[in-house]
Amino acid sequence: MRISHKHKFIFYCNPKTGSDSFREMLNPFSDIKVNNNSKIQGEKYPFYTHISPIETKEIFKNMGWDYEDYYKVVCTRNPYNKLVSLYEMIHKRYPNFLKPDFKKWIIKTKNNKSGGGGKDHQRWRKYGTYALEYFIKDEKGNFLVDKVIRLEDFSQEVPKLFKHLKLPEIRGVIKKNVGKKRKNIQEYYDSELVSIIKKRYSWELKKFSYDLF
């Protein structure tokens, strides 16, 4: 995540949505640059990279900071693409573990609570399968962010965000960790899996006009 007290913004690192690129662009203007995992989370380091808005709001309250005084930004991505990217990342990081069939893996994961599984310090894995609404809303359904930017619209939306935050004009959008596709996204999904994704991620699919094709 990135926090600026001067420019009054919070950027949340929703896993597999281009957050590495965004963090680098915001680095020069950030007071808090979090690149740690929750293994070292504590009083001295209350934030961690993929922290959720609901956790952050509570920390702000404990710090005596006004959460509502900050412009809160998060990115999103087509769930079909995001899930494939997460699946490939998990098994690239842990090549010695038996790679499960993609369909079996999807069925085993959840779109909230335990999410994509993993240990506490693997929040990128846990939150990586979250439906966006569960990542950015509180238990009462209130939104905890002000702006959602689609990864697919980075080139248009990043300059607009910088202008809104009154940051210096950005000269070019940085793109980091852009992986190469091993096969077409459509090849990962059959009709049963598509039905599961449509049910689990119905809100964001409709809200951001996402589809498999």
N, CA, C and O of each residue as an XYZ file, in Angstrom:
852
protein
N       0.840     -1.186      0.000
C       0.000      0.000      0.000
C       0.878      1.239      0.000
O       2.084      1.164      0.234
N       0.262      2.367     -0.263
C       0.944      3.651     -0.204
C       0.023      4.654      0.496
O      -1.181      4.694      0.244
N       0.617      5.464      1.383
C      -0.146      6.490      2.100
C       0.598      7.812      2.016
O       1.810      7.859      2.224
N      -0.108      8.865      1.717
C       0.472     10.210      1.738
C      -0.354     11.083      2.667
O      -1.547     11.287      2.443
N       0.288     11.600      3.712
C      -0.403     12.533      4.598
C      -0.447     13.924      3.962
O      -1.387     14.688      4.184
N       0.561     14.239      3.183
C       0.601     15.541      2.519
C      -0.451     15.654      1.427
O      -1.181     16.643      1.349
N      -0.520     14.628      0.585
C      -1.454     14.653     -0.541
C      -2.777     13.969     -0.232
O      -3.688     13.947     -1.059
N      -2.867     13.416      0.956
C      -4.115     12.825      1.451
C      -4.653     11.711      0.547
O      -5.785     11.778      0.068
N      -3.828     10.694      0.324
C      -4.333      9.547     -0.418
C      -3.885      8.250      0.237
O      -2.875      8.200      0.940
N      -4.658      7.210     -0.010
C      -4.314      5.839      0.372
C      -4.487      4.990     -0.876
O      -5.535      5.028     -1.520
N      -3.469      4.232     -1.213
C      -3.585      3.314     -2.342
C      -3.517      1.889     -1.813
O      -2.567      1.512     -1.128
N      -4.537      1.104     -2.139
C      -4.607     -0.288     -1.700
C      -4.100     -1.230     -2.787
O      -4.405     -1.058     -3.968
N      -3.332     -2.213     -2.375
C      -2.758     -3.184     -3.306
C      -3.640     -4.421     -3.397
O      -3.375     -5.434     -2.749
N      -4.671     -4.331     -4.194
C      -5.506     -5.485     -4.476
C      -4.664     -6.440     -5.322
O      -4.238     -6.059     -6.412
N      -4.407     -7.674     -4.857
C      -3.477     -8.568     -5.557
C      -3.830     -8.806     -7.018
O      -5.000     -8.944     -7.377
N      -2.794     -8.853     -7.854
C      -2.885     -9.184     -9.276
C      -3.711     -8.175    -10.073
O      -4.415     -8.546    -11.013
N      -3.623     -6.906     -9.697
C      -4.353     -5.873    -10.438
C      -3.433     -4.725    -10.873
O      -3.898     -3.607    -11.096
N      -2.141     -5.000    -10.993
C      -1.214     -3.967    -11.417
C      -0.704     -3.083    -10.301
O      -0.229     -1.977    -10.558
N      -0.792     -3.548     -9.064
C      -0.429     -2.711     -7.919
C       1.062     -2.384     -7.877
O       1.436     -1.323     -7.376
N       1.926     -3.271     -8.391
C       3.362     -2.985     -8.409
C       3.647     -1.727     -9.225
O       4.446     -0.882     -8.824
N       2.994     -1.617    -10.354
C       3.172     -0.450    -11.216
C       2.690      0.814    -10.519
O       3.372      1.839    -10.540
N       1.531      0.744     -9.912
C       0.947      1.896     -9.247
C       1.797      2.356     -8.069
O       2.002      3.553     -7.868
N       2.286      1.398     -7.296
C       3.109      1.741     -6.133
C       4.361      2.504     -6.548
O       4.753      3.475     -5.900
N       4.981      2.058     -7.629
C       6.200      2.734     -8.083
C       5.903      4.160     -8.533
O       6.702      5.064     -8.287
N       4.772      4.372     -9.185
C       4.425      5.713     -9.640
C       4.099      6.641     -8.478
O       4.305      7.851     -8.567
N       3.589      6.070     -7.385
C       3.208      6.883     -6.230
C       4.333      7.038     -5.208
O       4.221      7.847     -4.287
N       5.405      6.279     -5.357
C       6.505      6.320     -4.392
C       7.015      7.726     -4.078
O       7.196      8.043     -2.902
N       7.256      8.587     -5.077
C       7.818      9.908     -4.777
C       6.907     10.793     -3.928
O       7.359     11.786     -3.358
N       5.626     10.433     -3.845
C       4.663     11.279     -3.149
C       4.110     10.629     -1.886
O       3.186     11.154     -1.265
N       4.675      9.486     -1.510
C       4.143      8.716     -0.384
C       4.985      8.874      0.878
O       6.214      8.873      0.821
N       4.308      9.009      2.015
C       4.977      9.051      3.316
C       5.168      7.654      3.879
O       6.146      7.386      4.576
N       4.236      6.771      3.577
C       4.317      5.390      4.048
C       4.349      4.485      2.827
O       3.396      4.435      2.050
N       5.473      3.760      2.666
C       5.651      2.853      1.542
C       5.801      1.448      2.113
O       6.848      1.088      2.651
N       4.761      0.683      1.989
C       4.756     -0.627      2.622
C       5.109     -1.713      1.618
O       4.409     -1.894      0.622
N       6.184     -2.429      1.873
C       6.599     -3.553      1.038
C       6.918     -4.768      1.903
O       7.790     -5.568      1.567
N       6.211     -4.898      3.008
C       6.467     -6.010      3.917
C       5.299     -6.976      3.940
O       4.220     -6.675      3.429
N       5.517     -8.130      4.532
C       4.420     -9.065      4.728
C       3.992     -9.023      6.193
O       4.631     -8.372      7.019
N       2.924     -9.710      6.497
C       2.358     -9.613      7.844
C       3.151    -10.395      8.887
O       2.775    -10.409     10.059
N       4.259    -11.056      8.474
C       5.100    -11.721      9.465
C       5.700    -10.707     10.434
O       5.925    -11.012     11.605
N       5.959     -9.493      9.934
C       6.566     -8.478     10.789
C       5.560     -7.389     11.156
O       5.940     -6.321     11.637
N       4.296     -7.661     10.930
C       3.272     -6.691     11.292
C       3.167     -6.588     12.803
O       3.184     -7.602     13.501
N       3.060     -5.385     13.303
C       2.952     -5.165     14.734
C       2.813     -3.688     15.023
O       2.468     -2.910     14.134
N       3.073     -3.297     16.241
C       2.893     -1.905     16.635
C       3.785     -0.968     15.822
O       3.363      0.128     15.455
N       5.022     -1.400     15.541
C       5.940     -0.556     14.789
C       5.598     -0.548     13.300
O       5.772      0.468     12.627
N       5.109     -1.681     12.785
C       4.737     -1.801     11.373
C       3.282     -2.285     11.289
O       3.043     -3.457     11.002
N       2.322     -1.410     11.533
C       0.927     -1.847     11.560
C       0.352     -2.183     10.183
O      -0.624     -2.926     10.075
N       0.968     -1.629      9.127
C       0.454     -1.874      7.777
C       1.275     -2.965      7.086
O       2.413     -3.234      7.471
N       0.694     -3.580      6.078
C       1.431     -4.525      5.246
C       0.935     -4.375      3.814
O      -0.081     -3.723      3.571
N       1.645     -4.971      2.873
C       1.439     -4.688      1.449
C      -0.008     -4.817      0.994
O      -0.568     -3.879      0.426
N      -0.611     -5.967      1.239
C      -1.961     -6.214      0.707
C      -3.042     -6.053      1.780
O      -4.037     -6.778      1.786
N      -2.838     -5.114      2.667
C      -3.804     -4.868      3.730
C      -5.149     -4.429      3.148
O      -5.195     -3.760      2.116
N      -6.221     -4.802      3.802
C      -7.556     -4.458      3.321
C      -8.001     -3.108      3.870
O      -7.473     -2.647      4.882
N      -8.966     -2.471      3.213
C      -9.490     -1.201      3.706
C     -10.084     -1.282      5.114
O      -9.927     -0.350      5.903
N     -10.753     -2.368      5.432
C     -11.376     -2.464      6.752
C     -10.323     -2.524      7.854
O     -10.527     -1.969      8.934
N      -9.196     -3.194      7.594
C      -8.091     -3.235      8.555
C      -7.442     -1.860      8.679
O      -7.103     -1.415      9.775
N      -7.277     -1.203      7.546
C      -6.635      0.113      7.526
C      -7.458      1.144      8.281
O      -6.916      1.959      9.027
N      -8.750      1.106      8.086
C      -9.619      2.061      8.771
C      -9.485      1.933     10.284
O      -9.495      2.938     10.995
N      -9.361      0.715     10.776
C      -9.221      0.489     12.213
C      -7.871      1.015     12.711
O      -7.787      1.596     13.793
N      -6.825      0.810     11.920
C      -5.501      1.324     12.295
C      -5.504      2.849     12.320
O      -4.932      3.462     13.222
N      -6.147      3.456     11.332
C      -6.254      4.915     11.298
C      -6.957      5.428     12.556
O      -6.558      6.440     13.132
N      -7.980      4.734     12.964
C      -8.720      5.116     14.168
C      -7.802      5.056     15.387
O      -7.806      5.964     16.219
N      -7.022      3.992     15.489
C      -6.095      3.843     16.614
C      -4.983      4.883     16.593
O      -4.464      5.273     17.639
N      -4.619      5.332     15.380
C      -3.567      6.336     15.220
C      -4.085      7.754     15.454
O      -3.304      8.692     15.612
N      -5.401      7.899     15.474
C      -5.985      9.226     15.605
C      -6.019      9.978     14.288
O      -6.106     11.206     14.277
N      -5.952      9.245     13.161
C      -6.012      9.856     11.838
C      -7.439      9.758     11.301
O      -8.148      8.792     11.579
N      -7.850     10.751     10.539
C      -9.202     10.785      9.980
C      -9.219     10.043      8.647
O      -8.766     10.574      7.633
N      -9.728      8.843      8.646
C      -9.759      8.006      7.445
C     -10.524      8.673      6.306
O     -10.144      8.570      5.140
N     -11.606      9.358      6.666
C     -12.454      9.973      5.642
C     -11.797     11.183      4.993
O     -12.293     11.685      3.985
N     -10.701     11.653      5.549
C     -10.008     12.822      5.010
C      -9.052     12.447      3.876
O      -8.429     13.315      3.264
N      -8.944     11.138      3.603
C      -8.027     10.657      2.569
C      -8.795     10.139      1.356
O      -9.879      9.568      1.483
N      -8.212     10.350      0.183
C      -8.802      9.829     -1.050
C      -8.270      8.414     -1.242
O      -7.067      8.209     -1.405
N      -9.171      7.446     -1.221
C      -8.787      6.036     -1.158
C      -8.991      5.366     -2.522
O     -10.083      5.397     -3.090
N      -7.925      4.767     -3.024
C      -7.908      4.230     -4.384
C      -7.554      2.749     -4.380
O      -6.716      2.305     -3.595
N      -8.189      1.999     -5.249
C      -7.877      0.584     -5.417
C      -8.046      0.241     -6.892
O      -8.806      0.896     -7.605
N      -7.345     -0.775     -7.338
C      -7.476     -1.221     -8.729
C      -8.243     -2.536     -8.792
O      -8.295     -3.293     -7.823
N      -8.823     -2.781     -9.930
C      -9.513     -4.044    -10.149
C      -9.105     -4.586    -11.514
O      -8.432     -3.915    -12.295
N      -9.527     -5.809    -11.776
C      -9.154     -6.485    -13.020
C     -10.202     -7.521    -13.354
O     -10.880     -8.031    -12.463
N     -10.339     -7.833    -14.614
C     -11.269     -8.869    -15.026
C     -11.017    -10.136    -14.205
O      -9.916    -10.684    -14.264
N     -12.001    -10.615    -13.444
C     -11.802    -11.790    -12.584
C     -11.299    -13.020    -13.327
O     -10.520    -13.801    -12.781
N     -11.736    -13.195    -14.562
C     -11.276    -14.356    -15.329
C      -9.752    -14.309    -15.495
O      -9.067    -15.315    -15.311
N      -9.241    -13.143    -15.840
C      -7.799    -12.973    -16.027
C      -7.051    -13.002    -14.696
O      -5.982    -13.601    -14.576
N      -7.632    -12.349    -13.715
C      -6.990    -12.243    -12.404
C      -6.778    -13.619    -11.773
O      -5.711    -13.884    -11.218
N      -7.758    -14.477    -11.849
C      -7.665    -15.800    -11.241
C      -6.616    -16.668    -11.922
O      -5.892    -17.412    -11.261
N      -6.538    -16.573    -13.234
C      -5.513    -17.312    -13.966
C      -4.127    -16.812    -13.568
O      -3.213    -17.606    -13.345
N      -3.978    -15.497    -13.483
C      -2.699    -14.893    -13.105
C      -2.268    -15.335    -11.710
O      -1.099    -15.649    -11.486
N      -3.212    -15.359    -10.778
C      -2.912    -15.783     -9.408
C      -2.524    -17.254     -9.370
O      -1.550    -17.630     -8.718
N      -3.276    -18.068    -10.058
C      -3.013    -19.512    -10.128
C      -1.603    -19.781    -10.644
O      -0.869    -20.584    -10.067
N      -1.228    -19.113    -11.724
C       0.102    -19.314    -12.300
C       1.192    -18.775    -11.378
O       2.278    -19.349    -11.299
N       0.911    -17.680    -10.683
C       1.892    -17.099     -9.771
C       2.166    -18.019     -8.582
O       3.316    -18.210     -8.187
N       1.104    -18.584     -8.020
C       1.252    -19.488     -6.872
C       2.177    -20.646     -7.229
O       3.071    -21.004     -6.463
N       1.950    -21.218     -8.394
C       2.696    -22.427     -8.733
C       4.036    -22.125     -9.395
O       4.852    -23.022     -9.606
N       4.251    -20.861     -9.716
C       5.591    -20.430    -10.130
C       6.459    -20.238     -8.890
O       7.653    -20.539     -8.905
N       5.848    -19.733     -7.813
C       6.583    -19.510     -6.569
C       6.881    -20.814     -5.839
O       7.887    -20.928     -5.139
N       6.014    -21.779     -6.006
C       6.182    -23.050     -5.296
C       6.213    -24.199     -6.301
O       5.303    -25.028     -6.324
N       7.261    -24.253     -7.138
C       7.316    -25.249     -8.216
C       7.450    -26.690     -7.742
O       7.171    -27.617     -8.503
N       7.870    -26.893     -6.500
C       8.057    -28.249     -5.999
C       6.757    -28.890     -5.511
O       6.706    -30.086     -5.224
N       5.704    -28.063     -5.423
C       4.411    -28.598     -5.006
C       3.633    -29.048     -6.239
O       3.749    -28.460     -7.314
N       2.849    -30.088     -6.063
C       2.045    -30.608     -7.160
C       1.040    -29.547     -7.611
O       0.251    -29.044     -6.812
N       1.082    -29.224     -8.870
C       0.190    -28.199     -9.413
C      -1.187    -28.798     -9.663
O      -1.323    -29.701    -10.488
N      -2.209    -28.314     -8.969
C      -3.547    -28.878     -9.156
C      -4.165    -28.420    -10.468
O      -3.741    -27.426    -11.058
N      -5.144    -29.141    -10.901
C      -5.916    -28.726    -12.066
C      -6.571    -27.379    -11.764
O      -7.072    -27.173    -10.658
N      -6.573    -26.467    -12.721
C      -7.107    -25.123    -12.513
C      -8.558    -25.164    -12.016
O      -8.923    -24.431    -11.097
N      -9.357    -25.996    -12.610
C     -10.768    -26.082    -12.229
C     -10.918    -26.549    -10.785
O     -11.713    -25.987    -10.031
N     -10.166    -27.566    -10.400
C     -10.236    -28.061     -9.022
C      -9.776    -26.987     -8.046
O     -10.328    -26.843     -6.955
N      -8.757    -26.235     -8.455
C      -8.251    -25.152     -7.605
C      -9.302    -24.071     -7.407
O      -9.522    -23.619     -6.284
N      -9.949    -23.657     -8.478
C     -10.991    -22.630     -8.393
C     -12.113    -23.079     -7.471
O     -12.542    -22.321     -6.601
N     -12.585    -24.283     -7.651
C     -13.695    -24.799     -6.844
C     -13.333    -24.808     -5.361
O     -14.190    -24.582     -4.506
N     -12.073    -25.068     -5.061
C     -11.623    -25.135     -3.671
C     -11.512    -23.756     -3.027
O     -11.671    -23.637     -1.812
N     -11.246    -22.719     -3.807
C     -11.081    -21.369     -3.262
C     -12.431    -20.733     -2.950
O     -13.481    -21.261     -3.314
N     -12.383    -19.586     -2.268
C     -13.594    -18.835     -1.935
C     -13.420    -17.387     -2.387
O     -12.306    -16.941     -2.661
N     -14.531    -16.664     -2.462
C     -14.440    -15.251     -2.875
C     -14.471    -14.303     -1.675
O     -14.573    -13.088     -1.848
N     -14.386    -14.847     -0.468
C     -14.270    -14.042      0.762
C     -13.666    -14.926      1.858
O     -13.243    -16.050      1.585
N     -13.628    -14.435      3.059
C     -13.121    -15.174      4.224
C     -11.737    -15.771      3.956
O     -10.762    -15.023      3.890
N     -11.620    -17.102      3.799
C     -10.302    -17.712      3.601
C      -9.761    -17.483      2.198
O      -8.575    -17.705      1.951
N     -10.604    -17.046      1.282
C     -10.183    -16.685     -0.062
C      -9.396    -17.763     -0.769
O      -9.865    -18.890     -0.929
N      -8.177    -17.404     -1.196
C      -7.330    -18.340     -1.925
C      -6.450    -19.182     -1.038
O      -5.579    -19.900     -1.529
N      -6.665    -19.104      0.282
C      -5.893    -19.918      1.211
C      -4.511    -19.362      1.469
O      -4.253    -18.182      1.233
N      -3.627    -20.207      1.950
C      -2.277    -19.776      2.280
C      -2.170    -19.349      3.735
O      -3.169    -19.292      4.451
N      -0.953    -19.050      4.164
C      -0.699    -18.636      5.536
C      -1.000    -17.149      5.701
O      -1.233    -16.440      4.722
N      -0.993    -16.685      6.954
C      -1.343    -15.297      7.241
C      -0.475    -14.301      6.484
O      -0.953    -13.248      6.064
N       0.817    -14.638      6.309
C       1.690    -13.692      5.635
C       1.561    -13.747      4.115
O       2.226    -12.991      3.407
N       0.706    -14.639      3.614
C       0.468    -14.730      2.172
C      -0.855    -14.054      1.810
O      -1.717    -14.654      1.168
N      -1.000    -12.799      2.229
C      -2.267    -12.123      1.980
C      -2.534    -11.927      0.493
O      -3.689    -11.851      0.073
N      -1.477    -11.846     -0.302
C      -1.665    -11.737     -1.749
C      -2.432    -12.952     -2.274
O      -3.219    -12.846     -3.214
N      -2.190    -14.091     -1.655
C      -2.862    -15.318     -2.073
C      -4.294    -15.360     -1.536
O      -5.223    -15.719     -2.259
N      -4.464    -14.992     -0.276
C      -5.790    -14.999      0.336
C      -6.730    -14.030     -0.366
O      -7.816    -14.403     -0.810
N      -6.285    -12.761     -0.458
C      -7.146    -11.735     -1.043
C      -7.221    -11.817     -2.562
O      -8.081    -11.187     -3.178
N      -6.322    -12.595     -3.169
C      -6.287    -12.692     -4.624
C      -7.541    -13.274     -5.235
O      -7.845    -12.991     -6.394
N      -8.287    -14.090     -4.480
C      -9.531    -14.662     -5.010
C     -10.772    -13.959     -4.453
O     -11.897    -14.376     -4.730
N     -10.574    -12.910     -3.681
C     -11.720    -12.177     -3.141
C     -12.509    -11.493     -4.256
O     -11.928    -10.946     -5.193
N     -13.827    -11.530     -4.146
C     -14.656    -10.665     -4.984
C     -14.384     -9.236     -4.523
O     -14.217     -8.995     -3.327
N     -14.338     -8.299     -5.443
C     -13.968     -6.927     -5.110
C     -14.853     -6.351     -4.014
O     -14.368     -5.623     -3.148
N     -16.132     -6.665     -4.040
C     -17.048     -6.089     -3.051
C     -16.672     -6.506     -1.626
O     -16.891     -5.741     -0.687
N     -16.114     -7.700     -1.452
C     -15.717     -8.141     -0.118
C     -14.391     -7.513      0.317
O     -14.088     -7.446      1.508
N     -13.613     -7.058     -0.653
C     -12.339     -6.418     -0.333
C     -12.521     -4.947      0.018
O     -11.783     -4.415      0.846
N     -13.494     -4.284     -0.601
C     -13.607     -2.825     -0.432
C     -14.812     -2.364      0.381
O     -15.006     -1.162      0.562
N     -15.627     -3.300      0.874
C     -16.786     -2.921      1.685
C     -16.615     -3.415      3.115
O     -15.892     -4.380      3.363
N     -17.283     -2.748      4.058
C     -17.282     -3.238      5.431
C     -18.423     -4.226      5.625
O     -19.145     -4.548      4.682
N     -18.579     -4.705      6.862
C     -19.587     -5.737      7.133
C     -21.015     -5.255      6.928
O     -21.939     -6.060      6.810
N     -21.195     -3.926      6.886
C     -22.531     -3.362      6.647
C     -22.774     -3.029      5.180
O     -23.849     -2.554      4.814
N     -21.779     -3.277      4.349
C     -21.921     -3.015      2.930
C     -21.529     -1.611      2.512
O     -21.783     -1.204      1.379
N     -20.905     -0.860      3.429
C     -20.461      0.499      3.105
C     -19.129      0.449      2.357
O     -18.237     -0.324      2.706
N     -19.011      1.276      1.331
C     -17.762      1.338      0.580
C     -16.688      2.025      1.408
O     -16.943      3.042      2.053
N     -15.484      1.462      1.386
C     -14.359      2.022      2.138
C     -13.303      2.630      1.222
O     -12.221      3.004      1.674
N     -13.624      2.728     -0.076
C     -12.737      3.376     -1.038
C     -13.539      4.406     -1.830
O     -14.766      4.340     -1.904
N     -12.821      5.351     -2.414
C     -13.463      6.413     -3.193
C     -13.363      6.195     -4.698
O     -14.198      6.675     -5.465
N     -12.334      5.468     -5.105
C     -12.089      5.308     -6.536
C     -11.613      3.904     -6.842
O     -10.698      3.397     -6.193
N     -12.235      3.270     -7.836
C     -11.804      1.970     -8.340
C     -11.353      2.154     -9.781
O     -12.110      2.641    -10.621
N     -10.115      1.762    -10.062
C      -9.569      1.900    -11.409
C      -9.367      0.520    -12.024
O      -8.727     -0.350    -11.433
N      -9.914      0.336    -13.203
C      -9.716     -0.926    -13.910
C      -8.294     -1.001    -14.463
O      -7.800     -0.043    -15.057
N      -7.653     -2.123    -14.267
C      -6.318     -2.328    -14.825
C      -6.327     -2.079    -16.330
O      -5.361     -1.555    -16.886
N      -7.405     -2.451    -16.974
C      -7.512     -2.305    -18.417
C      -7.563     -0.845    -18.861
O      -7.364     -0.543    -20.038
N      -7.834      0.072    -17.904
C      -7.954      1.502    -18.227
C      -6.805      2.334    -17.661
O      -6.906      3.558    -17.579
N      -5.709      1.672    -17.271
C      -4.582      2.366    -16.632
C      -4.131      3.601    -17.401
O      -3.992      4.680    -16.824
N      -3.904      3.446    -18.692
C      -3.328      4.539    -19.486
C      -4.169      5.801    -19.451
O      -3.635      6.908    -19.504
N      -5.489      5.641    -19.361
C      -6.382      6.792    -19.316
C      -6.613      7.298    -17.895
O      -6.709      8.502    -17.661
N      -6.701      6.360    -16.949
C      -7.112      6.717    -15.593
C      -5.982      7.220    -14.694
O      -6.222      8.052    -13.819
N      -4.763      6.734    -14.889
C      -3.657      7.168    -14.028
C      -3.407      8.675    -14.145
O      -3.300      9.343    -13.117
N      -3.310      9.233    -15.349
C      -3.136     10.692    -15.442
C      -4.283     11.467    -14.796
O      -4.056     12.518    -14.196
N      -5.503     10.963    -14.912
C      -6.655     11.619    -14.287
C      -6.529     11.605    -12.766
O      -6.854     12.586    -12.096
N      -6.056     10.487    -12.233
C      -5.884     10.382    -10.789
C      -4.824     11.362    -10.303
O      -5.023     12.047     -9.299
N      -3.715     11.431    -10.999
C      -2.649     12.359    -10.610
C      -3.158     13.799    -10.620
O      -2.821     14.592     -9.741
N      -3.954     14.119    -11.599
C      -4.519     15.465    -11.680
C      -5.461     15.723    -10.515
O      -5.439     16.800     -9.920
N      -6.288     14.733    -10.190
C      -7.235     14.871     -9.076
C      -6.504     15.075     -7.759
O      -6.942     15.856     -6.915
N      -5.386     14.371     -7.583
C      -4.614     14.471     -6.339
C      -3.667     15.673     -6.330
O      -2.953     15.914     -5.357
N      -3.680     16.421     -7.442
C      -2.794     17.588     -7.586
C      -1.314     17.193     -7.523
O      -0.490     17.913     -6.959
N      -1.000     16.054     -8.103
C       0.373     15.588     -8.214
C       0.953     16.063     -9.541
O       0.195     16.360    -10.465
N       2.278     16.141     -9.660
C       2.887     16.543    -10.929
C       2.419     15.663    -12.080
O       2.180     14.469    -11.906
N       2.294     16.259    -13.238
C       1.825     15.520    -14.406
C       2.719     14.318    -14.677
O       3.943     14.444    -14.711
N       2.119     13.175    -14.866
C       2.870     11.959    -15.118
C       3.220     11.871    -16.600
O       2.382     12.145    -17.459
N       4.458     11.488    -16.892
C       4.936     11.486    -18.271
C       4.725     10.143    -18.973
O       4.818     10.053    -20.197
N       4.448      9.131    -18.208
C       4.217      7.822    -18.813
C       3.800      6.822    -17.759
O       4.290      6.863    -16.631
N       2.905      5.930    -18.115
C       2.416      4.924    -17.177
C       3.415      3.781    -17.094
O       3.776      3.190    -18.112
N       3.862      3.468    -15.878
C       4.801      2.375    -15.652
C       4.048      1.046    -15.616
O       2.994      0.935    -14.990
N       4.592      0.060    -16.282
C       3.989     -1.272    -16.255
C       5.040     -2.275    -15.810
O       6.008     -2.541    -16.522
N       4.832     -2.830    -14.610
C       5.787     -3.782    -14.049
C       5.163     -5.166    -13.934
O       3.945     -5.321    -13.837
N       6.042     -6.166    -13.949
C       5.624     -7.562    -13.736
C       4.486     -7.997    -14.656
O       3.533     -8.647    -14.227
N       4.604     -7.630    -15.911
C       3.598     -8.055    -16.891
C       3.994     -9.441    -17.387
O       4.948     -9.589    -18.151
N       3.257    -10.446    -16.947
C       3.610    -11.819    -17.294
C       3.192    -12.207    -18.700
O       2.283    -11.615    -19.283
N       3.871    -13.210    -19.232
C       3.532    -13.722    -20.548
C       2.503    -14.836    -20.406
O       2.648    -15.726    -19.568
N       1.472    -14.778    -21.227
C       0.429    -15.790    -21.173
C       0.932    -17.094    -21.783
O       1.488    -17.108    -22.881
N       0.727    -18.189    -21.054
C       1.136    -19.489    -21.570
C       0.115    -20.005    -22.584
O       0.462    -20.730    -23.516
N      -1.124    -19.628    -22.391
C      -2.175    -19.986    -23.331
C      -3.302    -18.979    -23.179
O      -3.297    -18.178    -22.245
N      -4.254    -19.012    -24.074
C      -5.366    -18.076    -24.009
C      -6.183    -18.280    -22.744
O      -6.390    -19.409    -22.298
N      -6.645    -17.168    -22.168
C      -7.439    -17.236    -20.937
C      -8.640    -18.155    -21.105
O      -8.979    -18.905    -20.190
N      -9.281    -18.104    -22.257
C     -10.484    -18.908    -22.484
C     -10.227    -20.405    -22.341
O     -11.136    -21.169    -22.019
N      -8.996    -20.814    -22.579
C      -8.667    -22.241    -22.524
C      -8.688    -22.802    -21.106
O      -8.723    -24.018    -20.920
N      -8.667    -21.921    -20.107
C      -8.700    -22.368    -18.718
C     -10.124    -22.708    -18.256
O     -10.306    -23.414    -17.265
N     -11.112    -22.211    -18.968
C     -12.484    -22.273    -18.475
C     -13.379    -23.156    -19.337
O     -13.346    -23.099    -20.566
N     -14.182    -23.976    -18.654
C     -15.267    -24.677    -19.338
C     -16.584    -24.036    -18.890
O     -16.573    -23.104    -18.087
N     -17.693    -24.517    -19.390
C     -18.993    -23.888    -19.114
C     -19.345    -23.932    -17.625
O     -19.936    -22.987    -17.102
N     -18.990    -25.013    -16.945
C     -19.293    -25.126    -15.512
C     -18.503    -24.085    -14.718
O     -19.031    -23.448    -13.807
N     -17.239    -23.926    -15.078
C     -16.386    -22.963    -14.390
C     -16.848    -21.531    -14.651
O     -16.808    -20.692    -13.752
N     -17.278    -21.257    -15.852
C     -17.803    -19.927    -16.179
C     -19.015    -19.611    -15.310
O     -19.163    -18.485    -14.833
N     -19.873    -20.590    -15.104
C     -21.059    -20.392    -14.256
C     -20.658    -20.084    -12.822
O     -21.287    -19.255    -12.166
N     -19.616    -20.746    -12.333
C     -19.131    -20.499    -10.976
C     -18.594    -19.081    -10.848
O     -18.887    -18.388     -9.874
N     -17.810    -18.650    -11.824
C     -17.233    -17.303    -11.794
C     -18.327    -16.252    -11.871
O     -18.273    -15.250    -11.157
N     -19.306    -16.466    -12.717
C     -20.411    -15.504    -12.851
C     -21.178    -15.350    -11.549
O     -21.655    -14.260    -11.234
N     -21.300    -16.419    -10.801
C     -22.005    -16.363     -9.526
C     -21.156    -15.707     -8.449
O     -21.651    -14.860     -7.705
N     -19.885    -16.085     -8.352
C     -19.014    -15.568     -7.294
C     -18.665    -14.088     -7.483
O     -18.518    -13.347     -6.510
N     -18.536    -13.671     -8.739
C     -18.055    -12.308     -9.026
C     -19.093    -11.492     -9.789
O     -18.748    -10.624    -10.591
N     -20.349    -11.776     -9.535
C     -21.430    -11.147    -10.286
C     -21.429     -9.626    -10.188
O     -21.681     -8.936    -11.175
N     -21.145     -9.104     -8.990
C     -21.192     -7.652     -8.793
C     -20.182     -6.935     -9.665
O     -20.538     -5.995    -10.377
N     -18.921     -7.363     -9.622
C     -17.888     -6.652    -10.392
C     -17.967     -6.945    -11.884
O     -17.623     -6.089    -12.698
N     -18.416     -8.141    -12.253
C     -18.601     -8.439    -13.668
C     -19.604     -7.476    -14.290
O     -19.408     -6.982    -15.401
N     -20.674     -7.221    -13.557
C     -21.703     -6.308    -14.049
C     -21.258     -4.854    -13.933
O     -21.432     -4.071    -14.867
N     -20.684     -4.495    -12.785
C     -20.283     -3.126    -12.509
C     -19.239     -2.608    -13.502
O     -19.298     -1.453    -13.924
N     -18.285     -3.466    -13.873
C     -17.181     -3.041    -14.728
C     -17.210     -3.658    -16.120
O     -16.230     -3.607    -16.864
N     -18.348     -4.237    -16.451
C     -18.577     -4.767    -17.816
C     -17.504     -5.780    -18.228
O     -16.944     -5.698    -19.321
N     -17.230     -6.724    -17.344
C     -16.259     -7.762    -17.634
C     -16.927     -9.015    -18.180
O     -18.067     -9.331    -17.837
N     -16.192     -9.725    -19.040
C     -16.666    -11.009    -19.549
C     -15.442    -11.825    -19.925
O     -14.324    -11.310    -19.936
N     -15.652    -13.080    -20.229
C     -14.542    -13.949    -20.594
C     -14.055    -13.663    -22.009
O     -12.877    -13.864    -22.305
N     -14.929    -13.203    -22.875
C     -14.557    -12.996    -24.276
C     -14.486    -11.500    -24.615
O     -14.187    -11.138    -25.752
